[in-house]
Amino acid sequence: MDIGAQLLECLKYKDTSSKIEELDEKGLLEQIIPSIKDMKEVGKCKYHIVNTFQHSLYTLGHFESILETDKFIPSHLREGVWDYLNSKDESGFPILQVLKLGVFLHDIGKPAAKTVDETGRTHFRGHDVTGGQIVLELGKELGLSDATTQKLFRYVRYHMSLLIAYKTGNVGKESLWKQFDELGDDIIGIMLLGYCDLVATRKLLNPLEDNGVIKTYMEFILTNYFYRYKTDKEV
């Protein structure tokens, strides 16, 4: 089995984060994704106390943990979310596996996007855009179909959507419907990724912090998607 296939094999397990860490410990992960080396050297800033690689593993681990928690997804969203996660894309690749890869790679653009301002503060502006371009190439190298690669691209490119909504409070119909038109059902995976990204960051900064507000934003956006947007489209 080649190294790329070993990474894809990791996605089939419930503890994918541990399996990927094992690949890294064997020195194989950087052979598949050279950017991993740079991810280990950047990331610490005002909002992160660990490097980007460690944060990515924490985020994936948190994502896997919420999948094991029955009541994490509220009852009115549960069927729709799980129908999405248990489905396959147009090429037959399991969506949950693509999403796991997207969760792990969501910050892959940070090394290339890193800047330091005149005060010495580090920024990673545009890392979502840069990361999206990187995974388009990575998808080809891993032998993923165009459909799977495009889905991976959307997860990475739009993983900041929940944070932007949370920081700006811009969750009006016009803004949300524009996202829904562009992303379709992938908004489900993007919201889950965004939530886990934020919580993985904030739990290290303040382990006792209540992340209920972030979860409420995620649930509000998904409720609008399932019960207003999709209903409008069916009429």
Salt bridges, closest charged atoms under 4 A:
GLU9 OE1 - LYS12 NZ 3.13
ASP24 OD1 - LYS40 NZ 2.67
GLU30 OE2 - LYS40 NZ 3.06
GLU64 OE2 - LYS100 NZ 3.29
ASP107 OD2 - HIS55 NE2 3.50
ASP107 OD2 - HIS106 NE2 3.25
ASP107 OD2 - LYS110 NZ 3.52
ASP107 OD1 - HIS127 NE2 3.10
ASP107 OD1 - HIS159 NE2 3.37
ASP117 OD2 - HIS123 NE2 2.83
ASP128 OD2 - ARG157 NH1 3.60
GLU137 OE2 - LYS140 NZ 3.75
ASP181 OD1 - LYS233 NZ 3.57
ASP185 OD1 - LYS230 NZ 3.35
ASP186 OD1 - LYS151 NZ 2.72
ASP186 OD2 - ARG154 NE 2.66
ASP197 OD1 - HIS55 NE2 2.73
ASP197 OD1 - HIS106 NE2 3.20
GLU209 OE2 - ARG202 NH2 2.65
GLU219 OE2 - LYS215 NZ 2.30
ASP232 OD2 - LYS173 NZ 3.96
